[in-house]
Amino acid sequence: MSWEPKVSIIITTFNRADLLRNVIEGSINQDYGNLEIVISDNASTDNTQEVVIGYRRICPKIRYFRNSTNIGAVNNHGKALKEYATGDWAVFISDDDFIEDPSFVSGSLELIDKYGNDRISFLQTAVNVLYHESGIKKSVYPDISHDIEVINGRDYFVHYFEYKFFSFTTTIFNRKDALRFDIFNDKHNGTDVELLLLMSFEKQVILSKKVSGTYRVHESQAFAKSGLVNLLKIFSTYENVFLYSGKYIENKKISILWLLKARRNFFKDVKTSIRMRSKVMSKNTEKSNAANKIVRLKIIRDSNKILSILYSAIALSIRMIFSISKFLFLCSFDLNQP
């Protein structure tokens, strides 16, 4: 391949030295030459620094940065992308996830170059999902007709929820395109989804059914925290993309229907996460009656969270009315016209 852009594998980490080894080794094992491995340590207090220094002795491609204070996960992502990384293309991997395919970078770039590297905003492959507490692992694929599909970016937005798939861990994206969007800050949540949707509008995207890595799910992750405030923050990801879509989608009704789909799928994901959490707790504590009592109490607590989701649905519906009104005002749109 004559086109060999510089690629930054960006690893953001905080106090997970035990899991960090997997992602570093998966990155070191990539068979692509023009590569840097950027590790952004968010002021860890464990032995993260010692682990990284050990690997840096055998791999000069590793560049290690340590924040003096913990600036939060989203800001750490933004700092790593803007200030630490120097690549033309980038891959974001959290410290508990990892790439398994040693040809992930090289193979992805070959496909991107094949279909026009100036016309592709990102490529995303299938992924293994590992539920950390239970050890359950399953492969998840985008719902596409062929093993590889090149999709017009606006079509990707319109049909996003029909693909039933998203994996930032196994995504390689154009870093210059990503830097156009100032979303890695405290005002944004779910920045990975928001970033790729925003990037997609002006170019094409590639989806592949090839499994390239593993994404780890913890009980403590965002969808397991189903409080009203947290739900509204996460849903703002879809609202921001919805408002932005007015610049590109001529038929504004399509954008409004998209937001309604976003709401429906969002609550479906939250409920699935809570059910999975309850199953995990039940499985892990079947050994004693005392433990089972604790489990029942926790399941009751999670049932209360499901009720809170229903109350949250009302709040989100009210919020959506304001978002749609703002959208129509910004577009100066007449509902009777396309």
C-alpha positions as CSV (number, residue, x, y, z in Angstrom):
1,M,0.0,0.0,0.0
2,S,1.5,3.3,-1.1
3,W,-0.7,5.4,1.2
4,E,0.7,5.1,4.7
5,P,-0.7,7.8,7.0
6,K,0.5,8.1,10.6
7,V,-1.9,6.5,13.0
8,S,-2.3,7.3,16.7
9,I,-3.7,4.6,18.9
10,I,-4.9,6.6,21.9
11,I,-5.3,4.8,25.3
12,T,-6.9,6.8,28.1
13,T,-6.5,5.3,31.5
14,F,-7.1,5.8,35.2
15,N,-6.2,3.3,38.0
16,R,-6.5,0.1,35.9
17,A,-2.9,-1.1,35.7
18,D,-4.0,-4.7,35.9
19,L,-6.2,-4.4,32.7
20,L,-3.9,-1.9,30.9
21,R,-1.5,-4.6,29.9
22,N,-4.0,-6.2,27.5
23,V,-4.6,-3.0,25.5
24,I,-0.9,-2.1,25.4
25,E,0.0,-5.6,24.1
26,G,-2.8,-5.5,21.5
27,S,-1.5,-2.1,20.3
28,I,2.2,-3.2,20.2
29,N,1.3,-6.3,18.2
30,Q,-0.2,-4.2,15.3
31,D,1.7,-5.0,12.1
32,Y,1.4,-1.4,10.8
33,G,4.7,0.6,10.8
34,N,3.7,4.3,10.8
35,L,2.1,4.1,14.3
36,E,2.3,5.8,17.6
37,I,0.8,4.6,20.9
38,V,-0.3,7.5,23.0
39,I,-1.2,6.8,26.6
40,S,-2.9,9.5,28.6
41,D,-2.9,8.7,32.3
42,N,-5.5,10.7,34.2
43,A,-3.5,11.0,37.4
44,S,-3.6,7.3,38.4
45,T,-2.6,6.5,42.0
46,D,-1.8,2.8,41.3
47,N,1.2,1.4,39.5
48,T,0.1,2.5,36.0
49,Q,3.2,4.5,35.4
50,E,5.5,1.6,36.2
51,V,3.5,-0.7,33.9
52,V,3.8,1.8,31.0
53,I,7.5,2.4,31.6
54,G,8.1,-1.3,31.4
55,Y,6.5,-1.6,28.0
56,R,8.1,1.6,26.8
57,R,11.5,0.0,27.2
58,I,10.6,-2.6,24.6
59,C,8.5,-0.4,22.3
60,P,9.7,3.1,21.5
61,K,6.4,3.8,19.7
62,I,4.8,4.3,23.1
63,R,4.4,8.0,24.2
64,Y,3.3,8.4,27.8
65,F,1.6,11.5,29.3
66,R,0.4,11.9,32.8
67,N,-2.0,14.6,33.9
68,S,-1.1,16.3,37.1
69,T,-4.7,16.1,38.3
70,N,-7.7,14.0,37.3
71,I,-9.5,16.1,34.7
72,G,-12.4,13.7,34.1
73,A,-12.7,11.0,31.4
74,V,-14.2,13.2,28.7
75,N,-11.6,16.0,29.1
76,N,-8.9,13.4,29.2
77,H,-10.1,12.0,25.8
78,G,-10.1,15.5,24.4
79,K,-6.6,16.4,25.6
80,A,-5.2,13.2,24.3
81,L,-6.8,13.8,20.8
82,K,-5.9,17.5,20.5
83,E,-2.6,17.8,22.4
84,Y,-0.9,14.4,22.6
85,A,-1.7,12.6,19.4
86,T,0.0,13.6,16.2
87,G,-1.5,11.0,13.7
88,D,-3.5,11.6,10.6
89,W,-5.9,8.9,11.7
90,A,-6.7,7.7,15.2
91,V,-8.1,4.8,17.2
92,F,-9.5,5.4,20.8
93,I,-9.2,2.4,23.2
94,S,-10.2,2.6,26.8
95,D,-7.8,0.9,29.3
96,D,-10.1,-2.1,29.9
97,D,-10.7,-2.8,26.2
98,F,-8.3,-4.2,23.7
99,I,-7.6,-5.0,20.0
100,E,-7.2,-8.7,19.2
101,D,-6.6,-8.5,15.4
102,P,-2.9,-7.6,14.7
103,S,-3.9,-6.4,11.3
104,F,-6.7,-4.2,12.4
105,V,-4.9,-0.9,11.6
106,S,-3.2,-2.1,8.3
107,G,-6.4,-3.9,7.1
108,S,-8.6,-1.0,7.9
109,L,-6.3,1.5,6.1
110,E,-6.3,-0.8,3.0
111,L,-10.1,-0.7,2.9
112,I,-10.2,3.1,3.4
113,D,-7.6,3.6,0.7
114,K,-9.5,1.3,-1.7
115,Y,-12.7,3.3,-1.4
116,G,-11.0,6.7,-1.3
117,N,-9.1,7.9,1.8
118,D,-10.3,11.5,1.2
119,R,-13.9,10.4,1.1
120,I,-14.1,8.2,4.3
121,S,-14.6,9.7,7.7
122,F,-14.3,6.4,9.7
123,L,-14.3,2.6,9.5
124,Q,-15.9,0.5,12.2
125,T,-15.7,-3.3,12.6
126,A,-17.6,-5.9,14.7
127,V,-16.5,-6.4,18.3
128,N,-16.6,-9.0,21.1
129,V,-18.5,-7.7,24.2
130,L,-17.2,-9.0,27.5
131,Y,-19.4,-8.6,30.6
132,H,-16.7,-8.1,33.2
133,E,-18.5,-9.4,36.3
134,S,-20.1,-12.5,34.8
135,G,-17.4,-13.3,32.3
136,I,-20.0,-13.7,29.5
137,K,-18.6,-12.9,26.1
138,K,-20.4,-12.6,22.8
139,S,-19.6,-11.2,19.3
140,V,-21.7,-8.3,18.1
141,Y,-22.0,-7.3,14.4
142,P,-23.5,-4.4,12.5
143,D,-26.8,-5.3,10.9
144,I,-25.7,-5.0,7.2
145,S,-26.3,-7.2,4.2
146,H,-22.7,-7.8,3.2
147,D,-19.4,-8.4,5.1
148,I,-18.3,-4.9,4.2
149,E,-20.5,-2.0,3.3
150,V,-19.6,1.6,2.3
151,I,-22.4,3.9,3.4
152,N,-23.2,7.5,2.5
153,G,-22.8,9.5,5.7
154,R,-26.2,11.0,5.6
155,D,-27.7,7.6,5.1
156,Y,-25.7,6.3,8.1
157,F,-27.3,9.0,10.2
158,V,-30.8,8.2,9.0
159,H,-30.5,4.5,9.5
160,Y,-28.2,4.6,12.5
161,F,-30.5,2.7,14.8
162,E,-31.3,0.1,12.2
163,Y,-27.6,-1.1,12.2
164,K,-28.1,-2.0,15.9
165,F,-24.4,-1.6,16.5
166,F,-21.7,0.8,17.7
167,S,-18.1,0.1,18.7
168,F,-15.7,3.0,19.3
169,T,-13.0,0.4,20.4
170,T,-12.9,-1.0,16.8
171,T,-13.2,2.3,15.0
172,I,-10.4,4.1,13.1
173,F,-11.3,7.7,12.2
174,N,-9.8,10.7,10.4
175,R,-8.3,12.8,13.2
176,K,-8.4,16.1,11.3
177,D,-12.1,15.6,10.7
178,A,-12.7,14.9,14.4
179,L,-10.9,18.0,15.5
180,R,-13.5,20.1,13.8
181,F,-15.9,19.3,16.6
182,D,-15.3,20.7,20.1
183,I,-17.2,18.1,22.0
184,F,-14.7,16.7,24.4
185,N,-15.7,18.8,27.4
186,D,-18.0,18.8,30.4
187,K,-21.0,20.0,28.3
188,H,-21.1,16.7,26.3
189,N,-21.8,13.1,27.3
190,G,-21.6,10.0,25.1
191,T,-19.0,11.8,23.1
192,D,-17.9,8.7,21.1
193,V,-21.4,8.3,19.5
194,E,-21.8,12.0,19.0
195,L,-18.4,12.4,17.4
196,L,-18.9,9.7,14.8
197,L,-22.4,10.8,13.9
198,L,-21.3,14.4,13.5
199,M,-18.3,13.3,11.4
200,S,-20.4,11.1,9.1
201,F,-22.6,13.8,7.4
202,E,-20.1,15.1,4.9
203,K,-18.3,11.9,3.9
204,Q,-18.8,8.1,3.8
205,V,-18.4,5.4,6.4
206,I,-17.3,1.8,6.2
207,L,-18.9,-0.9,8.4
208,S,-17.4,-4.4,8.6
209,K,-18.5,-7.7,10.1
210,K,-14.9,-8.7,10.9
211,V,-14.3,-8.9,14.7
212,S,-11.3,-6.9,15.6
213,G,-11.3,-6.4,19.4
214,T,-13.0,-6.7,22.7
215,Y,-15.2,-4.1,24.5
216,R,-15.6,-4.7,28.3
217,V,-18.9,-3.8,30.0
218,H,-18.9,-3.0,33.7
219,E,-21.9,-2.6,36.1
220,S,-20.7,0.9,36.9
221,Q,-20.9,2.2,33.4
222,A,-23.2,5.0,32.3
223,F,-26.4,3.0,31.4
224,A,-26.3,1.3,34.7
225,K,-26.6,4.7,36.4
226,S,-30.2,5.4,35.6
227,G,-30.9,8.5,37.6
228,L,-32.9,11.3,35.9
229,V,-30.1,13.8,35.7
230,N,-27.7,11.2,34.2
231,L,-30.3,10.0,31.7
232,L,-30.9,13.6,30.5
233,K,-27.1,14.2,30.1
234,I,-26.6,11.0,28.0
235,F,-29.6,11.7,25.8
236,S,-28.2,15.1,25.1
237,T,-25.8,13.3,22.7
238,Y,-28.7,12.5,20.4
239,E,-30.2,16.0,20.8
240,N,-26.9,17.6,19.7
241,V,-26.7,15.4,16.6
242,F,-30.4,16.0,15.8
243,L,-29.9,19.8,15.9
244,Y,-26.8,19.5,13.7
245,S,-28.6,17.4,11.2
246,G,-30.6,20.3,10.0
247,K,-27.7,21.5,8.0
248,Y,-27.6,18.4,5.9
249,I,-31.0,16.6,5.9
250,E,-33.3,18.3,3.4
251,N,-36.5,16.6,4.7
252,K,-36.7,17.9,8.3
253,K,-39.4,15.3,9.1
254,I,-36.7,12.6,8.7
255,S,-34.6,14.3,11.5
256,I,-37.6,14.6,13.8
257,L,-38.5,10.9,13.3
258,W,-34.8,10.1,14.0
259,L,-35.0,11.8,17.4
260,L,-38.1,9.8,18.2
261,K,-36.2,6.6,17.3
262,A,-33.3,7.8,19.5
263,R,-35.6,8.1,22.5
264,R,-37.1,4.7,22.0
265,N,-33.8,2.9,21.5
266,F,-32.2,4.8,24.4
267,F,-34.7,3.5,26.9
268,K,-34.5,0.0,25.4
269,D,-30.7,0.0,26.0
270,V,-31.1,1.3,29.6
271,K,-33.6,-1.4,30.5
272,T,-31.5,-4.1,28.9
273,S,-28.5,-2.9,30.9
274,I,-30.4,-3.1,34.2
275,R,-31.8,-6.6,33.4
276,M,-28.3,-7.8,32.7
277,R,-27.0,-6.3,35.9
278,S,-29.7,-8.1,37.9
279,K,-28.8,-11.4,36.3
280,V,-25.1,-10.9,37.0
281,M,-25.8,-10.2,40.7
282,S,-28.1,-13.3,40.9
283,K,-25.5,-15.6,39.3
284,N,-22.6,-14.4,41.4
285,T,-24.4,-14.8,44.8
286,E,-26.3,-18.1,44.5
287,K,-24.0,-19.9,47.0
288,S,-25.6,-18.8,50.2
289,N,-29.0,-17.8,51.6
290,A,-27.5,-14.7,53.1
291,A,-26.1,-13.6,49.8
292,N,-29.4,-14.3,48.1
293,K,-31.2,-11.9,50.5
294,I,-28.7,-9.2,49.5
295,V,-29.4,-10.0,45.9
296,R,-33.1,-9.6,46.3
297,L,-32.6,-6.3,47.9
298,K,-30.4,-5.1,45.0
299,I,-32.9,-6.4,42.5
300,I,-35.7,-4.5,44.2
301,R,-33.4,-1.4,44.1
302,D,-32.9,-2.0,40.3
303,S,-36.7,-2.4,39.9
304,N,-37.1,1.0,41.5
305,K,-34.6,2.3,38.9
306,I,-36.8,1.0,36.2
307,L,-39.7,3.0,37.6
308,S,-37.4,6.0,37.6
309,I,-36.8,5.4,33.9
310,L,-40.6,5.6,33.3
311,Y,-40.7,8.9,35.2
312,S,-37.7,10.0,33.2
313,A,-39.5,9.3,30.0
314,I,-41.9,12.1,30.8
315,A,-39.1,14.5,31.4
316,L,-37.4,13.5,28.2
317,S,-40.6,13.9,26.3
318,I,-41.0,17.5,27.5
319,R,-37.3,18.2,26.7
320,M,-37.8,16.8,23.2
321,I,-40.6,19.2,22.5
322,F,-38.3,22.1,23.3
323,S,-35.5,20.5,21.1
324,I,-37.8,20.0,18.1
325,S,-39.1,23.6,18.5
326,K,-35.5,24.9,18.5
327,F,-34.7,22.7,15.5
328,L,-37.6,24.0,13.5
329,F,-36.8,27.6,14.5
330,L,-33.2,27.2,13.4
331,C,-34.2,25.7,10.1
332,S,-37.0,28.2,9.5
333,F,-38.9,25.2,8.4
334,D,-42.5,24.7,7.2
335,L,-43.8,21.2,8.1
336,N,-45.7,21.1,4.9
337,Q,-42.6,21.3,2.8
338,P,-39.7,18.8,2.4
